[in-house]
Amino acid sequence: MEGNTEAIVRLAWARVLGLPDDALTEPGVGLITRASDELIMFVRLWQHEVLVAPTGVLDHVRAGGSAALVDGSQLLALSRRWGGRLLGSTTLAFRDEYVGLKELDSVTVTDDPVAVLDLEKACPPDDVAEVGLAEMSRALVTLNELDQPTAGAGYAEWEQIIAHLGVLTPPPFRRRGFGLVSAALATNEALDLGLVPQWRSRIENTASRRTAARLGFVEVGSQTTVLLAAAPA
């Protein structure tokens, strides 16, 4: 990954986390914190660690000494008094080069919103909700010879510099390479627009992480998020 790409990722995530633009560029700063009454979020990005949380949680973690102890179960335990709900722990991976697959030269692809909706109808509701393909800035769907959707991929623009990718594949077409091809199409299009593609996978989702690795995405961080039902007193 080029140095300029790394700088773009650091800038985007500093803005997402509500930090100064240069917050993730200074070496050896220790745990970076920001107070928030809405959520608890712990992000690792290269050597930096950021905790966004209510003031009471920040004080507790600082007293504990090591941000390395912060994980999903610990964050959830810290949030119980506010009705915390764990969204999960994910890896963060990026790529700054085009994906070369021979299938890209022959695949049939469409950006028709009707095809996107047809694809979502063919997938489990939980998968549809998690990916949110129809709401993304851009969505592409691959079709077979019967014009059936075989997979779809798209991206949401973050801070106008990151393309946050999502991939959706109907159960009958999984493990056949369709999701890989769709993701490659979305990755290459994002690069055409000068965006840095980002792949986020649940830590336990080995299939998603394997697909990202096959596409050449490099894991450089993680994110754990807990939503709070009530503001701290």
C-alpha positions as CSV (number, residue, x, y, z in Angstrom):
1,M,0.0,0.0,0.0
2,E,1.4,3.4,-1.0
3,G,2.1,6.0,1.6
4,N,-0.3,8.4,0.0
5,T,-3.1,5.8,0.3
6,E,-2.3,5.3,4.0
7,A,-2.5,9.1,4.5
8,I,-5.9,9.2,2.8
9,V,-7.2,6.4,5.0
10,R,-5.9,8.1,8.2
11,L,-7.5,11.4,7.2
12,A,-10.9,9.8,6.4
13,W,-11.0,7.8,9.7
14,A,-9.9,10.9,11.7
15,R,-13.0,12.7,10.3
16,V,-15.3,9.7,10.8
17,L,-14.2,9.6,14.4
18,G,-14.7,13.3,14.9
19,L,-11.0,14.0,15.4
20,P,-8.6,16.6,14.0
21,D,-7.4,15.8,10.5
22,D,-3.9,15.0,11.7
23,A,-4.9,13.0,14.8
24,L,-3.9,9.6,13.3
25,T,-0.6,10.8,11.8
26,E,1.4,11.5,15.0
27,P,3.5,8.5,16.2
28,G,3.5,7.3,19.8
29,V,0.6,9.3,21.1
30,G,-1.0,6.4,23.0
31,L,-4.7,6.0,23.3
32,I,-6.7,8.8,21.6
33,T,-10.0,9.5,23.1
34,R,-13.2,11.5,22.3
35,A,-16.3,11.8,24.5
36,S,-19.6,10.8,23.1
37,D,-23.0,10.0,24.7
38,E,-24.3,8.1,21.7
39,L,-21.9,5.1,21.3
40,I,-18.8,3.4,22.4
41,M,-16.4,2.7,19.5
42,F,-12.9,1.3,19.6
43,V,-10.8,1.6,16.5
44,R,-7.3,0.3,15.7
45,L,-5.6,1.6,12.6
46,W,-2.0,0.7,12.1
47,Q,-0.3,1.7,15.3
48,H,-3.1,4.1,16.5
49,E,-5.9,3.3,18.9
50,V,-9.0,5.4,19.3
51,L,-11.8,5.1,21.9
52,V,-15.0,7.2,21.5
53,A,-17.2,6.8,24.6
54,P,-19.0,8.5,27.4
55,T,-16.7,10.3,29.9
56,G,-17.2,7.6,32.6
57,V,-16.0,4.9,30.2
58,L,-13.0,6.9,29.1
59,D,-12.0,7.4,32.7
60,H,-12.4,3.7,33.5
61,V,-10.3,2.6,30.5
62,R,-7.5,5.2,31.2
63,A,-7.3,3.9,34.8
64,G,-7.1,0.3,33.5
65,G,-3.9,1.2,31.6
66,S,-4.0,-0.8,28.4
67,A,-6.2,-0.2,25.4
68,A,-5.2,-3.7,24.2
69,L,-7.7,-5.1,26.8
70,V,-10.6,-3.4,25.0
71,D,-12.7,-5.9,23.0
72,G,-16.4,-6.4,22.2
73,S,-17.3,-8.2,25.5
74,Q,-15.5,-5.6,27.6
75,L,-17.1,-2.7,25.8
76,L,-20.5,-4.3,26.2
77,A,-19.9,-4.8,29.9
78,L,-18.9,-1.1,30.3
79,S,-22.1,0.0,28.5
80,R,-24.6,-2.0,30.5
81,R,-25.8,0.9,32.6
82,W,-26.9,2.7,29.4
83,G,-28.4,-0.3,27.7
84,G,-25.6,-0.9,25.3
85,R,-26.1,-3.1,22.2
86,L,-23.0,-4.6,20.6
87,L,-23.0,-4.2,16.8
88,G,-19.9,-6.4,16.5
89,S,-16.1,-6.4,15.9
90,T,-14.8,-6.0,12.4
91,T,-11.6,-5.9,10.5
92,L,-10.6,-3.0,8.3
93,A,-8.8,-3.7,5.0
94,F,-7.9,-1.5,2.0
95,R,-6.5,-1.8,-1.5
96,D,-5.0,0.8,-3.8
97,E,-4.4,-1.2,-7.0
98,Y,-6.8,-2.5,-9.7
99,V,-8.1,-6.1,-9.4
100,G,-7.3,-8.2,-12.5
101,L,-9.7,-11.1,-13.1
102,K,-10.2,-12.7,-16.5
103,E,-14.0,-13.0,-15.8
104,L,-14.2,-9.2,-15.8
105,D,-13.9,-9.2,-19.6
106,S,-17.0,-11.3,-20.2
107,V,-19.3,-10.7,-17.3
108,T,-22.7,-9.1,-17.9
109,V,-23.2,-6.2,-15.4
110,T,-25.9,-3.6,-14.8
111,D,-26.5,-0.7,-12.5
112,D,-30.3,-0.8,-13.0
113,P,-32.0,-0.1,-9.7
114,V,-34.6,-2.8,-10.5
115,A,-31.8,-5.4,-10.7
116,V,-30.5,-4.3,-7.4
117,L,-34.0,-4.7,-5.8
118,D,-34.4,-8.1,-7.5
119,L,-31.0,-9.2,-6.1
120,E,-32.1,-8.1,-2.6
121,K,-35.4,-10.0,-2.9
122,A,-33.3,-13.2,-3.6
123,C,-31.2,-12.8,-0.4
124,P,-31.9,-13.3,3.3
125,P,-33.3,-10.1,4.9
126,D,-30.5,-10.0,7.5
127,D,-27.9,-10.0,4.8
128,V,-29.8,-7.3,2.8
129,A,-30.0,-5.1,5.9
130,E,-26.3,-5.5,6.8
131,V,-25.0,-4.7,3.3
132,G,-27.5,-2.0,2.4
133,L,-26.7,-2.2,-1.3
134,A,-29.7,-0.3,-2.5
135,E,-28.8,2.7,-0.3
136,M,-25.2,2.9,-1.5
137,S,-23.8,5.6,-3.7
138,R,-23.2,3.1,-6.4
139,A,-24.4,-0.5,-6.9
140,L,-23.5,-3.0,-9.7
141,V,-25.2,-6.4,-10.3
142,T,-23.9,-9.3,-12.3
143,L,-26.3,-11.3,-14.4
144,N,-26.3,-14.8,-15.8
145,E,-27.5,-15.9,-19.3
146,L,-31.1,-15.9,-18.0
147,D,-30.7,-12.3,-16.7
148,Q,-30.9,-13.5,-13.1
149,P,-28.9,-11.5,-10.5
150,T,-25.9,-13.7,-9.5
151,A,-24.3,-11.1,-7.1
152,G,-24.0,-7.4,-6.5
153,A,-21.5,-5.0,-5.1
154,G,-21.3,-1.3,-4.5
155,Y,-19.9,1.3,-2.2
156,A,-20.8,4.2,0.0
157,E,-18.6,7.3,-0.2
158,W,-17.0,8.3,3.1
159,E,-15.7,11.8,3.3
160,Q,-15.6,11.8,-0.5
161,I,-12.3,9.8,-0.3
162,I,-13.1,6.3,0.9
163,A,-15.3,3.8,-1.0
164,H,-16.8,1.6,1.7
165,L,-17.7,-1.6,-0.1
166,G,-20.6,-4.0,0.3
167,V,-21.2,-7.4,-1.5
168,L,-24.4,-9.4,-1.6
169,T,-24.8,-12.8,-3.2
170,P,-28.0,-14.9,-3.3
171,P,-27.6,-18.3,-1.5
172,P,-27.9,-20.4,-4.8
173,F,-24.9,-18.5,-6.3
174,R,-22.6,-18.5,-3.3
175,R,-19.1,-20.2,-3.4
176,R,-19.1,-20.0,-7.2
177,G,-17.0,-16.8,-7.6
178,F,-19.9,-14.4,-8.4
179,G,-19.4,-12.3,-5.3
180,L,-15.7,-12.1,-6.0
181,V,-16.3,-10.8,-9.6
182,S,-18.9,-8.2,-8.4
183,A,-16.5,-7.0,-5.7
184,A,-13.7,-6.6,-8.2
185,L,-15.9,-4.5,-10.5
186,A,-16.9,-2.2,-7.6
187,T,-13.3,-2.0,-6.4
188,N,-12.0,-1.0,-9.9
189,E,-14.7,1.5,-10.4
190,A,-14.0,3.2,-7.1
191,L,-10.3,3.4,-8.0
192,D,-11.3,5.0,-11.4
193,L,-13.0,7.8,-9.3
194,G,-10.0,8.3,-7.2
195,L,-11.5,6.7,-4.1
196,V,-9.7,4.3,-1.8
197,P,-11.7,1.0,-1.5
198,Q,-12.4,-0.2,2.1
199,W,-13.5,-3.7,3.0
200,R,-15.0,-4.3,6.5
201,S,-15.6,-7.8,7.6
202,R,-16.9,-9.2,10.9
203,I,-14.0,-10.8,12.6
204,E,-15.7,-14.2,12.7
205,N,-16.7,-14.0,9.0
206,T,-13.9,-16.1,7.5
207,A,-15.6,-16.2,4.1
208,S,-15.7,-12.4,3.7
209,R,-12.1,-12.1,4.9
210,R,-11.0,-14.8,2.5
211,T,-12.7,-13.0,-0.3
212,A,-11.0,-9.7,0.6
213,A,-7.7,-11.4,0.7
214,R,-8.2,-13.0,-2.7
215,L,-8.9,-9.5,-4.0
216,G,-5.7,-8.2,-2.5
217,F,-7.1,-6.2,0.4
218,V,-4.7,-5.7,3.3
219,E,-6.0,-5.8,6.8
220,V,-4.6,-2.8,8.8
221,G,-7.1,-2.3,11.6
222,S,-10.3,-3.2,13.4
223,Q,-13.4,-1.6,14.7
224,T,-15.7,-2.5,17.6
225,T,-19.0,-0.6,18.1
226,V,-21.6,-0.6,20.9
227,L,-24.7,1.6,20.5
228,L,-26.1,3.2,23.7
229,A,-29.9,3.2,24.3
230,A,-29.7,6.0,26.9
231,A,-27.5,9.0,27.4
232,P,-25.2,8.8,30.5
233,A,-26.5,10.6,33.6
